[in-house]
Amino acid sequence: MSNRPILITGATGQLGMALVAQAKVPYCAVGRPAFDFDKPETIAACFADANPWLVVNAAAWTAVDAAEQNQDAAFRANRDGPEILAGLCREAGIPLIHVSTDYVFDGDKGSPYVETDPVAPLGVYGASKEAGERVVLQSGAQAMVLRTAWVFSARGKNFARTMINASRKTNALRVVGDQRGTPTAAEDLAAAILAIATRIDGQGWQPEFQGIFHATNAGDTTWHGFAETIFDIAAAQGETHPTVTAITTADWPTPVKRPADSRLDGGKLARRFGIRLPDWREATQRVITAMLAGDRAR
Ligand SMILES: NC(=O)c1ccc[n+]([C@@H]2O[C@H](COP(=O)([O-])OP(=O)(O)OC[C@H]3O[C@@H](n4cnc5c(N)ncnc54)[C@H](OP(=O)(O)O)[C@@H]3O)[C@@H](O)[C@H]2O)c1
């Protein structure tokens, strides 16, 4: 095992926190203001300070609707910054694991997306992430892009947190029931990334590691199904269970259209790495239990 660290960017985000919580190897976790894609000079400075053997880029502009009004900042964080990071990795001859999104797709395929399916982002966020994938993969660095979806965790801003907070304020909620995808626990994605890191460390970088991999929890649901599951779990732990009415996307207009069906096929990750993330329901049970325990401890 290398005694140089893994450089983890986006340390304050859901995935960054989960990586830090689980890392059993030396790491250097960086976040703003020390590491800021809006200040490109901070990227090289953090890289030089850490002297990593691997970089995991968990930093990103993730506000889907706000990206529409902040196109430049979204592209700085999701394309330009990762391009600089990839260039540093190439020069140092070390690998980069970069995280991307199901929102690179338009959601019209009607079955789970594989890595070779054509991308067609519906908004600025998806377009900026798609551009980030391209620059990272074309950088000449040893680069792996992991696309994930619907990330949630016990800490941080996410749909599950929003649902629990809402259930404490109201007993009737309306949630979109015609968008299909896979909730993915940040801790399960972090475990997968750390397992990949262990493999790279053990075997060295292999050509078949290069490219895009889909990494979500197993199974799928809708936002409405996810909400019902969250409330079933929370109610068993003393929270009130609001009534949840399924509505259509048309009933809940947002600045950016979301893909109607962004299920990702995880077969390639399973074949190349033997990694299968657990079912999203099991993950939800774990995350909601931790979230409520955290709330009680506060
Ligand atoms: N969240 C989802 O539902 C979702 C779905 C699909 C894919 N993904 C992808 O998964 C990855 C991890 O997402 P997440 O859910 O952990 O995101 P998150 O909780 O929103 O965290 C994002 C992290 O990026 C940092 N960041 C934002 N703008 C930055 C900038 N200009 N310079 C440097 N750091 C910046 C944030 O720092 P501050 O704390 O200072 O803001 C934070 O640490 C991202 O690549 C995201 O695109 C997420």
The ligand as a MOL file (V3000), in Angstrom:
LIG
                    3D

  0  0  0     0  0            999 V3000
M  V30 BEGIN CTAB
M  V30 COUNTS 48 52 0 0 0
M  V30 BEGIN ATOM
M  V30 1 N -26.2260 14.8170 -5.4550 0
M  V30 2 C -26.7490 14.0510 -6.4220 0
M  V30 3 O -27.9360 13.7220 -6.4030 0
M  V30 4 C -25.8810 13.5430 -7.5350 0
M  V30 5 C -26.4740 12.7930 -8.5560 0
M  V30 6 C -25.6600 12.3050 -9.5950 0
M  V30 7 C -24.3010 12.5720 -9.6020 0
M  V30 8 N -23.7710 13.3350 -8.6000 0 CHG=1
M  V30 9 C -22.3370 13.6220 -8.6550 0
M  V30 10 O -21.7290 13.0250 -7.5210 0
M  V30 11 C -20.6150 13.8220 -7.1180 0
M  V30 12 C -20.7080 14.0880 -5.6230 0
M  V30 13 O -21.9190 14.7890 -5.3870 0
M  V30 14 P -22.4220 15.1270 -3.9050 0
M  V30 15 O -23.8470 14.7120 -3.8370 0
M  V30 16 O -21.4520 14.6460 -2.9040 0 CHG=-1
M  V30 17 O -22.3900 16.7300 -4.0050 0
M  V30 18 P -22.5640 17.8170 -2.8660 0
M  V30 19 O -23.0030 17.1780 -1.5860 0
M  V30 20 O -23.3720 18.9130 -3.4730 0
M  V30 21 O -21.0630 18.3130 -2.6560 0
M  V30 22 C -20.3920 19.0020 -3.6610 0
M  V30 23 C -19.0030 19.3150 -3.1660 0
M  V30 24 O -18.3560 20.0560 -4.2010 0
M  V30 25 C -17.8700 21.2690 -3.6330 0
M  V30 26 N -17.8660 22.3250 -4.6190 0
M  V30 27 C -18.9250 22.9320 -5.2070 0
M  V30 28 N -18.5050 23.8810 -6.0500 0
M  V30 29 C -17.1550 23.8770 -5.9750 0
M  V30 30 C -16.1340 24.6460 -6.5910 0
M  V30 31 N -16.4130 25.6340 -7.4430 0
M  V30 32 N -14.8500 24.3850 -6.2600 0
M  V30 33 C -14.5360 23.4030 -5.3960 0
M  V30 34 N -15.4520 22.6580 -4.7650 0
M  V30 35 C -16.7440 22.8950 -5.0580 0
M  V30 36 C -18.7930 21.5590 -2.4780 0
M  V30 37 O -18.1820 22.4680 -1.5930 0
M  V30 38 P -19.0370 23.4680 -0.6390 0
M  V30 39 O -19.4690 22.6140 0.5260 0
M  V30 40 O -18.0510 24.5150 -0.2880 0
M  V30 41 O -20.1970 23.9640 -1.4570 0
M  V30 42 C -18.9610 20.1760 -1.9060 0
M  V30 43 O -17.8530 19.8160 -1.1440 0
M  V30 44 C -20.6280 15.0500 -8.0150 0
M  V30 45 O -19.7350 14.8420 -9.0880 0
M  V30 46 C -22.0320 15.1020 -8.5500 0
M  V30 47 O -22.1130 15.7480 -9.8000 0
M  V30 48 C -24.5240 13.7970 -7.5600 0
M  V30 END ATOM
M  V30 BEGIN BOND
M  V30 1 1 1 2
M  V30 2 2 2 3
M  V30 3 1 2 4
M  V30 4 1 4 5
M  V30 5 2 4 48
M  V30 6 2 5 6
M  V30 7 1 6 7
M  V30 8 2 7 8
M  V30 9 1 8 9
M  V30 10 1 8 48
M  V30 11 1 9 10
M  V30 12 1 9 46
M  V30 13 1 10 11
M  V30 14 1 11 12
M  V30 15 1 11 44
M  V30 16 1 12 13
M  V30 17 1 13 14
M  V30 18 2 14 15
M  V30 19 1 14 16
M  V30 20 1 14 17
M  V30 21 1 17 18
M  V30 22 2 18 19
M  V30 23 1 18 20
M  V30 24 1 18 21
M  V30 25 1 21 22
M  V30 26 1 22 23
M  V30 27 1 23 24
M  V30 28 1 23 42
M  V30 29 1 24 25
M  V30 30 1 25 26
M  V30 31 1 25 36
M  V30 32 1 26 27
M  V30 33 1 26 35
M  V30 34 2 27 28
M  V30 35 1 28 29
M  V30 36 1 29 30
M  V30 37 2 29 35
M  V30 38 1 30 31
M  V30 39 2 30 32
M  V30 40 1 32 33
M  V30 41 2 33 34
M  V30 42 1 34 35
M  V30 43 1 36 37
M  V30 44 1 36 42
M  V30 45 1 37 38
M  V30 46 2 38 39
M  V30 47 1 38 40
M  V30 48 1 38 41
M  V30 49 1 42 43
M  V30 50 1 44 45
M  V30 51 1 44 46
M  V30 52 1 46 47
M  V30 END BOND
M  V30 END CTAB
M  END
